Amino acid sequence: MTSERSSRATRPSTRELVITRIFDAPRELVWKAWTDPESFKKWYGPKGVTTTFAKIDLRVGGKHLNCMRSPEGPEFWYTGTYREVVPMERLVYTDSLADAQGNVVPATHYGMPAEWPSETLVTVTFQDQGRKTKMTLRHGGIPTGPMSDGAAAGWNGSFDKLAGVLEEAKTRLR
């Protein structure tokens, strides 16, 4: 019993990060931004980070693989599997650090703390709000503390870029 208690005490606490945004764009455009690889590359990643590669096999059991490049040059690859795909309404997928071939790697591969889990769960919902779209992201399994704060900043930076991409897309449709 003692070893179980000490084992639990060494595990980091996790939380579910929840971010809700209202985008001034129809749901179809917001959905496409998440599900079309070329659209995804335009906004995914915090400010200053570019997504140089995105592969999306949008079906339950399908995989995603993408690569973000920081301004300093290092690349970070991510992969996962779609668990739920409800067009225009909901995406649920796993998210893991990976190598360029899509093999899951530990966080230490990228110099991150070992506490970062090998897999997290991302759920994104899309709801009409008149001519706008309410998007809610839930990212579960993130360790609390600085890593959670970093994940929140990263997602919010991505969504700031997404708002700009959606505005450009709406302008082209007019």
C-alpha positions in Angstrom: 0.0 0.0 0.0 2.8 2.4 0.8 4.3 2.0 -2.7 1.0 2.9 -4.3 0.7 6.1 -2.3 4.2 7.2 -3.2 3.6 6.3 -6.8 0.4 8.5 -6.9 2.2 11.3 -5.2 4.9 11.5 -7.9 2.3 11.7 -10.8 1.6 15.3 -11.9 -1.9 16.5 -11.7 -3.7 16.9 -15.0 -6.4 19.2 -16.1 -8.7 19.8 -19.0 -8.0 23.0 -20.8 -11.2 24.6 -22.1 -11.2 27.5 -24.6 -14.3 28.9 -26.2 -14.1 31.4 -29.1 -16.8 33.0 -31.3 -15.5 33.4 -34.8 -17.1 35.9 -37.2 -17.4 33.2 -39.9 -19.9 30.5 -40.9 -19.5 27.1 -39.3 -18.5 25.6 -42.7 -15.4 27.8 -42.9 -14.4 27.0 -39.3 -14.8 23.3 -39.9 -12.8 23.4 -43.1 -10.0 25.2 -41.3 -9.7 22.2 -38.9 -10.2 19.5 -41.5 -8.5 20.6 -44.7 -4.7 20.2 -44.6 -3.9 23.3 -46.6 -6.3 25.4 -44.5 -5.0 23.9 -41.3 -1.4 24.8 -42.1 -2.4 28.5 -42.4 -3.3 28.9 -38.7 -2.1 26.0 -36.6 0.6 26.9 -34.1 1.2 29.8 -31.7 2.2 33.2 -33.0 5.5 33.1 -34.8 5.3 29.3 -35.4 4.5 27.9 -38.9 2.9 24.6 -39.7 5.0 23.2 -42.6 3.3 19.9 -43.0 -0.3 18.6 -42.3 -1.8 15.3 -43.3 -5.4 14.6 -42.2 -7.2 11.3 -42.7 -10.6 12.5 -41.5 -12.4 9.4 -40.5 -12.8 7.5 -37.2 -9.6 5.6 -36.9 -7.8 7.9 -39.4 -4.5 9.5 -38.4 -3.3 13.1 -38.5 0.3 14.2 -38.7 1.6 17.7 -38.7 4.8 19.6 -38.2 5.3 23.0 -36.5 8.5 25.0 -37.0 9.5 27.6 -34.4 11.2 30.8 -35.5 14.4 29.5 -34.1 14.2 26.6 -36.5 13.4 23.4 -34.5 10.5 21.3 -35.8 7.9 19.6 -33.6 5.9 16.8 -35.0 2.5 15.7 -33.7 0.3 12.7 -34.5 -2.9 11.1 -33.3 -6.0 9.2 -34.2 -9.5 10.5 -34.8 -12.0 8.9 -32.4 -15.1 10.8 -33.4 -15.9 12.8 -36.6 -19.3 14.4 -36.8 -19.2 16.8 -39.8 -19.7 20.4 -38.9 -20.3 19.5 -35.2 -17.5 17.7 -33.4 -14.0 16.3 -33.7 -12.4 14.1 -31.1 -8.8 13.0 -31.6 -5.7 11.9 -29.7 -2.6 14.1 -29.8 0.9 12.9 -29.2 4.4 14.1 -29.9 5.9 12.2 -32.8 8.8 11.9 -35.2 8.5 12.8 -38.9 7.3 9.3 -39.7 4.4 9.6 -37.2 5.9 7.4 -34.5 5.0 8.6 -31.0 8.1 9.9 -29.1 8.4 10.9 -25.5 8.4 14.6 -24.6 12.1 14.4 -23.8 12.8 13.8 -27.5 12.0 17.6 -27.9 13.6 18.7 -24.7 10.3 18.9 -22.9 9.8 17.7 -19.3 9.1 14.0 -19.0 5.8 14.7 -17.2 4.2 15.6 -20.5 1.9 12.6 -21.3 2.5 10.4 -24.4 -1.2 11.0 -25.4 -3.7 13.8 -24.7 -7.3 14.0 -25.9 -8.6 17.0 -27.9 -12.4 17.6 -28.4 -13.6 20.5 -30.6 -17.2 21.4 -31.1 -18.7 23.8 -33.6 -22.1 25.6 -33.1 -23.9 28.1 -35.2 -24.4 31.5 -33.6 -26.3 33.3 -36.3 -23.7 34.1 -38.9 -20.9 33.3 -36.5 -19.5 30.1 -35.1 -19.0 29.2 -31.4 -16.0 26.8 -31.2 -15.1 25.1 -28.0 -11.8 23.3 -27.5 -11.3 20.8 -24.7 -7.7 19.5 -24.4 -7.6 16.9 -21.7 -4.7 15.3 -19.9 -2.4 18.3 -19.8 -0.2 18.5 -16.6 -1.0 21.5 -14.5 1.4 24.3 -14.0 3.7 25.9 -16.5 3.0 23.3 -19.2 -0.7 23.9 -18.9 -0.1 27.7 -19.2 2.0 27.1 -22.3 -0.6 24.9 -23.9 -3.3 27.6 -23.2 -1.0 30.3 -24.7 -0.3 28.1 -27.7 -3.9 27.4 -28.5 -4.9 31.0 -28.0 -2.2 32.2 -30.3 -3.4 29.6 -32.9 -7.0 30.8 -32.6 -5.9 34.4 -33.0 -4.3 33.4 -36.3 -7.4 31.4 -37.2 -9.6 34.5 -36.8 -7.4 36.2 -39.4 -7.5 33.3 -41.8 -11.3 33.1 -41.5 -11.6 36.8 -42.2 -9.4 36.4 -45.4 -11.6 33.4 -46.5 -14.8 35.4 -46.0 -13.4 38.3 -48.1 -12.6 35.9 -50.9 -16.1 34.5 -50.9 -17.7 37.9 -51.3 
